[in-house]
Amino acid sequence: MADPSSYRPKPGDIPDSPGVYKFRDEHHRVIYVGKAKSLRQRLANYFQDLANLHPRTRTMVTTAASVEWTVVSTEVEALQLEYSWIKEFDPRFNVKYRDDKSYPYLAVTMNEEFPRVQVMRGHKKKGVRYFGPYAHAWAIRDTVDLLLRVFPVRTCSAGVFRNAARTGRPCLLGYIGKCSAPCVGRVSAGEHRELAEEFSDFMAGRTGTYLRRLEKEMTEAAEEMEYERAARLRDDIEALKKAMEKNAVVLADATDADLVAVAEDELEAAVQIFHVRGGRVRGQRGWVTDKVEDVTTGALTEHALQQLYGEESGDAVPREVLVTALPDPAEPVQQWLTDRRGSNVSLRIPQRGDKKALMETVQRNALQALALHKTRRASDLTTRSRALEEIAEALGLDSAPLRIECYDISHLQGDDVVASMVVFEDGLQRKSEYRRFQIRGRVGDTQIWHGQGQDDVRSMHEVITRRFKRYLAEKERTGEWADGEDALADGSPGAPTEDDGRPKRFAYPPQLVVVDGGRPQVAAAQRALDELGIDDVAVCGLAKRLEEVWLPGEDDPVVLPRSSEGLYLLQRVRDEAHRFAITYQRTRRAKRFRAGPLDDVPGLGETRRQALIKHFGSVKRLRSATVDQICEVPGIGRKTAETIAAALARTAPAAPAVNTATGEIIEDVEEAPPGTTGDAGEPVTAGAPDDRRGQET
């Protein structure tokens, strides 16, 4: 625990102007980013008597080891820079919105020759019109299904579109009248674009004019005794009205607004947003956040607006943003929104009428979301704090282990041995810092073991050695940096970074290393740390059989109560490491099982290998094929076919076995790869992880 007075800047050194400041911990990680109208006054609030600070603020300033700041000219610039730094550094003491997801939008790709209607998630693309967001993708598909009867815009992928154009046959939607089939020339590109524009106008809320036009056409068709056309127009009108019923009118027709409501308690806050376009509720979304800093409702609203509009611009920012509490001050936020929209944006609290009534509905939704989250959540701030305190008490640690790393070994009968490293900070997953290792039986130039006698204990020793060797190397570089050689141009401290500017991932040590296993694995991990001279990292192991916690050098395990929050957290950490290792091991094993005689054919890539197997059905049939038959496969020339035939001839299977009792030939049967097993050999079902963030080490 650091003393804030040890890094407190002199009052005269802090400028009395707008700016953004960063607190860093002893490992130079950014742990908090804030902005201020006056840096001098704002920072002075952090360096008062600790007894006067909010508990979470007190935890932040005692965790920090330095503070730095950047001066800007206006509060709007400070707001923009604060948002950029929060996105870049992900400080753990800033408000973090959890349970957020990539909400689906209804998108019309007006940037294509033949615009397409589809569901889209993620970042918005230029030239695409978006409507939403919606809570569920199926809600979009229901709406689109109703509207395609009236606006038969294409919904197929580029591949399906090209295939239909090549064959001259439209897809099923083209046959049933829910697509105008521009792929086969039923309508021109211009006519199809007009349909897409009418679809977009209807979704944007301009419904009255279009409905009146259809009703007029229906009346005229009836008067001219074109009853079939009149009936079709009648059905179109009913379909449009049914689609409109899904979005009730709540405000005046011309109203475009977002309503943002915040519900909070001492530990958490829930944010709910209603998107109103053309007077109708077009979408809804919500977040939940831990209040890891001492913030007001207005500050929470400001963070929500940053999260909502930080990546948006243009029409995505409505003319009105209605909130339950205004940021303090509100003018910079309103100016920031205006800049992003390109025209005036009104940021205010509704006082009366329909807008106030709708805001009360949004507020009720926020309260319900917070209540539901509290009942479901097993990892709230209080629970996590209690879990970390219980772990510290059980293991005899001086302080709660804020960073926990867990390691697991996975293999299949000694083959494809891999290891995983997962990171939990403050009891929450830190997936960006996950790592996975290939176990080779070697650390540096030292051979640890030979042959197939690989086991979990030696693998654990290797992976701990490799990880903490990297830490020592980064620590040495950090020491050079700390002397000022690599300080920033303004003299403020920086952070150890990779060549591409990213922070070095092994530069931060854990307070606790957890290994999946019992006393032998714990002893191996502790021995690796001792060999490297590291004595400030605690080690424990969690054995699966009885969920016992093992400590180095102890003959008996530590038994935590089954209801212990500390044990529950250790189980979550261990299970996540196990899942991550199993996923990596399964991937490597799948690659090994895919290897076959075709893999050794020079110049034969994965695409043509798959084409050969698809054409012949199996390697056995391919082996019996002639060179001319192999040449029939698209992309295979005669020279390549001859090479394939020669390679398969060299790898021909041995003569079939014969049943000596019956004289029958025993046919070869290719078995599917056996099920994945973990360390103890039990079957394991992996989840659906975000493994792309883990990097092979």
N, C-alpha and C positions, 0 to 999 in steps of 0.2 A: 504494500500500500504506500503510495507516494504522498509526500507532503506538498500541497499546492504551493506553499511559500517557496519551495525549492526551485520552481520554474516560473514564478510570478514575474512578469516583466515590470520594469519601472514605469510608473504612471506617465512620465514624460516621454517614454518611448512609444506609447500607443497614440495614434492620431485620433483627433476628435472629428471624424468624418465617416461617411457610410462605407461599409466594407463587409467582407465575409471572413470568418475565422475558422481554424481547424485545431482541434485538440488531438494530439498523438500520444500513444502509450510508449512504454519503454522499448518496444520493438519497432517503433516508428510507424505503426499502423494508424491510420486516421480513424478515430473512434467517435468523433462528433464534428458536425459541420453546422454553423449557424451564421446568421446575417444580423446586421445592426445598423440603425440610423446613425448611431455614434459608437464607434468601436470602443472608445475609452470608457464610456459609461456602462456599456454592456459587459465588457470583460471584467470591470471592477466588481460586478455582482457575483462573479464566480470565486473571487479571492477574498471573501469575507469569512467570518467565523463559521466553521463547518457546522456548528450546532444550529445556525440560522438557515442552512440550506435544506432544500427538499431532499429526502433520502435518495432519490434516484440521481439528482444533480450531485449530491455528495459522493455517490459511488463513481460518477463519471470523473469528477475532478481529482479524486484520489487514485483512479486508474490511470489517468493521463500523466505524462511526464514532460510535455512541452506544449506550447501553444504558438500559433503563427497566424498571420492575417494578410489579407490582400485588400488594398484600398480601391474603391470604385467611385465614379462620379455621382451616381444617382442610386436611389433605393431600387429602381426597376432593374438596373444592372446587377445590384446585389442579389435580387430575387433570381435572376437568370443564372448567375454564377453559383449560387447556393444549390439550385436544382441540378446543374451540371456536375458539381462535386459530389452530391449525394448519389447520383447515378453512377459516377465513376468509382467512388471509394466504398460505397455501401456501409457507412459507419454503423456500428452496432448500437450506439446510444441515440441515434436519430429515430424518428417515427418510421416504422416499417409496416407497410400494408401487407398482411398475409391473407391467405385464402382468396387471393385475387387470381384471376385466370384470364386467358385470352378469350374475350367474349366474341361470339360470332356476329358478323355483319352480313346483310344482304347487299351484294355488290353487283354493279352493272359495268362491265369492262368497256367503256366508251372509247378506250384507246386502241381497240382492235377494229379491223375492217368489218367483221361481223360481231357486234357486241354480244356478250354472253352474260346470263344471269346465274349467279352462283353464291355459295356460302364462302365467306373469307374470314380468316383470323389474322392476328398479328399486325405488323406495321402496314399503314395504308400506302397505296401506290398512286403515283401521279396518273391522271387521266381516267381513274376509276371512280364511279359514283357510289357512295356508301349510304346505307340506311340501317339504323339500329343504334346501339347494339341490342341484340336479343338475349334473353336468358338462356334459350336452348336452340340448337340448330333445327330441331324438328318444327319449332314454331315458324321458322323462316320457310321451311319446305312446305308446310301447310298453306301459308300465304301464297307462295309462288304457284303451287298447284291450282289454287283457285283463279289466280290472275292469268295463267297461261292460256286459259280458254279465250280470254279477251285480247291479251297481248302475247301472241305465240312467238316469243323470243327464244332463241336457241339456249339450251342449258347444258349441252354436251361438251366434253373435253376436246382439246385440240386434236388428239389422236382419233377419237370417234368421228369428228368432223371431217378430217382428211380421208379417213377410210370410206365414209359415205360418199364423199366427192369422187373418190377413185372408182368405187363400184357403181355409182349412179343410183344407189338405193338409200333412201332416208332411214333413220332409226324409227323405233316404235312410236315415239311422240309425233314424228312427222306423219305417220299413217293415221293416228287418231286425232289429228288436228290441234295438238298442243305445241306444235312447232311449225313455223312457216317454211321450214326446210330450205334455207338459203344454200345449203351444201349441194343440192341438186338443181339449183336455179329456179325454184318455184317463185321466189321473189328476188329482186335485185338487192345489191348492197345498200343502196339508198333507201329502198322501201323497208328493209330490215332495220336500218338505223332509225327510221321514223318510228317504228314499233318500239324500239328500245327507249327512245326519248319519251314516247307516250307512257310507257311503263314507269319510267323514272319520275315523270311529272305526277302520275297518280300516287306513287309511293311518297313523293315529297309533300302530298297533302292537297294538291290541286285536283280534287275529286268532283266538286260540284259541277264545273263546266263540262267535264267529260260525260258525267251521268246525264245531264240535261241534253247533250248532243245525241247520246244513244237513245234517249226516250223520244226525241223528235224524229230520229230516223225510224224508230219502231212504229210510231204513229203514221208516218208517211208510207211505210211499207204496207201497213194494214189498209190504209185508204186505197192504195194501188192494188190491193188484193194479192200482194206477195206475202202470203201467210207463213210460208216456211221461213223466209228471211225475217219476218216480224217475230216469229217464235224464237229464232236463234238470237235475235237482239234482246228479247225479253229474258232469255236464259243468261245472256251476258250481263245484263243489268242485275239480275239476282245474284250472280257470282260475285260481282263487284261489291254489292251491298253486304254480302256475307263476309267478304274479306275486310270491309270497313268495320263491321261489328266487332272484329277482334281487337280494334283499337278505339275505345270509346272517346267521344269528344269531351275534353275536360276544360279547355280554355277557348278563347275566341279563335276563329279559323286561321287568322294570320299569325298566331303566336308561335314563335320559336324560342324555347327556353330550356335550360337545365336546372333542376331543383336538387340542391345538395343539403342533406340533413345529417347531423351528427348526434349520436347517442353515446354517452360515456358513463363510466364509473371510475373509481380511483385507479384501477389497473389497466383498463382497456377502453377502446372506443370503436364504435361501428359507424361506418359511413354508407349511406344509401343515396343513389342518384337516379332520378327519373328524367328521361330525355323526352321532351315534348316538341314535336314538329308538326306544323300546320294545325295546332290545337289538339293533337292526339298524342297519347303516350306511345312512343315508338320503341322504347327500350328501357331497361332497368338494369342496374348493376350495383354491386356493393363490395365493401372491404371491411376487414377487421384489423385493428392494430393494437400492439402493446404500447402502453404509454411509458416508454423507458426513459423519457425525459419529462420534466415538469412543464406542461404546456396547457394553454387555455383552449377553450372551445374554438375561439377565433383562429388560433394557431393551427389547430387540427383541421379546420376548414381550409386554411391556406395550403397546408400539405396535401389535402385532398384535391384542390384545384391544380396544384403542380402535377400531381399524379395523373389527373384526368386530361389536362391540356398540354402537358410538357412536350408531347410528340405531335400535337395537332396544330393545324393552322387553317385559315380560310373559313369556309362554311361549317367546318366541324366545331368551331366555337360559335355558339348562338348569340343572338342579340341581347338576350337577358340571361343572367345567371343569378338565381334566387337561392339564398342560403339562410340557415337558422341563426348564424352568428357571423359577424363581419370580422375579417382579419384586422389587426391593429398595427399599423395604419392600413386602411383599405385602399387608399389612392394608388400606391405602387402596384398592387395586385390588379386593380381595375385597368391601369395603364398597360400592364403586361398582357392582359387578356385582349385589350384593344389592339395592341401591336400584333398579336398572333392572328387576330381575325382580319385586320386591315381596315376596320371601321369601328365605330363606337360600340362598346359593350357596357351594359348596365349591370352593376354588381350591387345587390341590395337585399334587404329583408322584406318580404311581402307583409303588408300591414292590414289589408282588408280584402274582401271579395273572394272570387274563385281561386286566385293564386294562393291566398292564405289558407283556404280550405284544402287545396291540393298539397301544400307544404305540410299541413298537419298529417295528411295521409302518409307522406314520405317519412315524416318524423316517427309515426307509429311503426312503419316498416323497419326503421333503424333500431328502434327499441326492441322489436321482436327479434331482429337479427342478432342483436347483442345477447338477448336472453337465451336464444337457441344456441348460440356459440358457447356461452358459458356452461350450458348443460352438457354439450358434446365434447368440449375441449378438455383434454386431460393434461395439457402442457401449458397452462397459463403461467404467468410470471410468478405468482405465489407458489404454485406447485413446483415449478422448475427450481426456484430458489430453495425450497425445502428439500428437494431431491439432491441438489448439489451440496447443501449443508449436511445432509445425512451421509453422503459419500465421504465428505471430508472428515466427519466424526468417526465413521467406521474404519477408515484407512489411516487415521492419525495424521491428517494433513493440516498444515498451518492455516490454509485458507481454502475456500471452495474452488474446485478445479473448473475454471471458466472455459478452458479449451481441453477437450478430451479427444484423443486419437485412439482408434481401435483397429487392430490388425487380425486378419483371418487368413488361413491357408486352405486352398482347395485343390484337389487333384482327382484323377480317376485311376485308381490302382497304381499310383506312382508315376503316371504319365501326365503331361501338360500341367505341371505344378505351377500354380500362380498364387499371388497374395493380394490382398486388398487393404487399403488404408482409408478409413472414413473419419471425418472430422465433425465434432459437435461443439458449437460455441454457445455458451449460455443455455445449454440444454436443447438447442435447435440444430438441425442439420446445416452443414456448410458445404453444399455439394460442389461448389466451385473449387474446393481444395481436396476433393477426393483424389486418390492415386491408386494405380494398380501396378503390380510388379510381376515380371516373369522370373521365376526361380531357376537359376542356372547352376547353383552349387558353387558359386565363385563370388567373392567380394574383392574388387580391384584385381590385384595380381595373385591373390591368395586362394588356393584351391581348398574348399572346405570339405568336400567329400567327393568320392568317385563312384561311377557305376550307377546302378538302380537303387542303391540303398538310401534313397531320399526319404526323409520323414519330416513330420510337422515341426519337431523341435529344432532341427538344423535349419529348416526353411525359415522358422521364426527368427532364429539368430541372424540369418542372412538379411532378411528384410529390415529388421530393426537397425542392423549395422549400416546398411545402405542409406536408409532414411536419415539417420542422425549424422552420418558422415557428410551428407549434403547440408544438414543444418550447421555443422561446425564450419564448413567451407563458407556458407553464407554469413555466418556470424563473424568470421574473420574479415570478410569484405565489409560488413557493416561496421566493424571497428575502425577500418580505414576511413570509411565515410564519416563516422562520428567525429573524427579528428578535424573535419572541415574540408577535406580534399575534394569531396564531391557535393558540397553543399550547393543550394540553389544560388542563383545569381544575386538575389537580394540578401543573402546571408542566412536565410531561414533554413531549417533542416528539411531534407527531402526524405526519401525512403529508398531502400535498396530495390532496384528494378532490373527486369530482364532487358535484353537489347532492344526489344520492341516496346519498352515502356511499361510493361505489366509488372506488378509487384512480384518479387521472388516468393514462390510458394513455400519453400522449405526454410525460410528465414525466421519463422515463428515457432518456438518450441511449445509443446503442450505442458500443462501442469500434471496430466495423468495419461499414462499409456495403458490401455486395456487390451489384453490378448484373449483370443477365443481358445480357452483350454484351461488345464489345471496346473499343478505344481511344476511339471517339466517345462511347459511352454513359458511360464512366468520366470523360471530360473534361466532359461535361454535368453529371454528378453533382458533381464537384469544383467546377465553376464555381458551381453553386447554393449549395454550402456556403461558398465564398469570398464570394459576394454577401451572405450572411447573417452573415459574420464568425465562422464556426465553424471553428476550426483544431485541435480536439482529437479529431476523428473521422476515422479512416483510411478510405480508399476503394479498392476494387479491383473488377475485372470478370472474369467467367469466360466466355470465348468458347466456343461449343459445338463449333466445327469441330475444333479440336485440343486442347480443354480447356486453353487458355493463360490464365494469370492476368496481367491488365493493371493497371498502376499509373499514376496521373496523371502526365503529363509525361514518361513513358518511351517511347522509340522501340521498344524490344524488350520482349517479354513475359517474365514469370517462368515457367519451365517446371519444374513439380514432377514428381518420378518417378511413374509410373503406380501404383506400389505404396504411394505416400505416404498415410498416414492423413489428413494435412491436405487433400490433394486430394480424397479420398473425402468428407470432411465438407463441403467447399465444393460438391461435386457434389450432395450430399443437400440442402443449403440451396437451391441454384439450382433443382433439380428440384422441390422443394416450392413455391417461389415460382411456378414455371412452371405447376404443376398448379393452384394456387389461382387464378392469373390466368385460365387457360383455363376453369375452372369458372364463374367470374363472367362472363366474356365470352360463354360459351355460353348462360348464363341470360338475359342481356340480349338476345342475338341471337334466342333462341327467342321472347321476348316480341315482338320486332319482326316476326318472320315470322308470328306469330299475328294481327297486326293486319290487318284487312280491312274490307270495306264495312259489316259489322254493327257494328264498333267505334264508328262515328260516329252510330249511332242513339240518340237521347236516351232515357234511362230503361231501356235494354236492358242488363242485367248479364251477367256471365259465365255464370251458370247457365242463363238463358233462351237465350243465344247457343248454348250447347252443346246445349240441347234442340232448337233449330231445326235445327242441323246433323245431329243424330242422327235427327230425324224425316224430313228430306228427303234426307240422304246427302251433299249438296254445296251450295255456294252457287249453282252453276249451276241446279240443280233448284229451289232456293228462289226464285231470280229469276223462273223461269217459272211459279210457283204463283200462284193467285188469292188474294184477300184471305180468302175463305171457307176455302180450304185451309190458309192460315196460321193461321186461328183454331182449327183443330183441334188445334194443338199445346197441351198443357197449360200454363196460365199466360199465354197470349197472348190478349188481348182484341181486339175489333174495332179500337179506336182505335190500339192498338199495331201491329196487323197492317197497317193502312193506312199508318202511319208507316214500317214496314219496307219495304212495297212501293214507296213513294215514294222511299225512300233507295236501294233497289236499282235503281230505274229511272234515277236520276240517275247511278249509277256503272256503267251497263251497258257491257260491253266493246265495243271497236270491231268493225267488220264483219270476218268471218273472212277470212283470207288465202287466195288461190287459187293453186294450182300452175299457172303459165302454160303448162307443157308438156303437162299432162294435163287441165287444167280441173277437177281435184278440189279440194274444200275441205280446207284444212289445219286439223284440229281443234286447239283449244287444249289444251295438256297442262300441268298444274300440276306443277312440279318440286319435289322435296324439297329442303330447305335443304342447301346444300353442307356438306361436312365441316369440322369445326373446324380451324383452322390456328393455329399459333403465330407467333412473331416472324419466323421464317425461312420460313414457309409450309409446314412439314412437317406431315403429319397427326399429331395427338396424341390419345391415349386418356387421358382423365382418370380418376383413381382414385375412391374413394368417401370423400370427405373429410368432416370435421365442420365444414362451412362456416358453421353457424349462429352460431359464435362470432365470425367476422369481421364487422366493422361497416363499413357504407359510409361513406366520408369525402368 
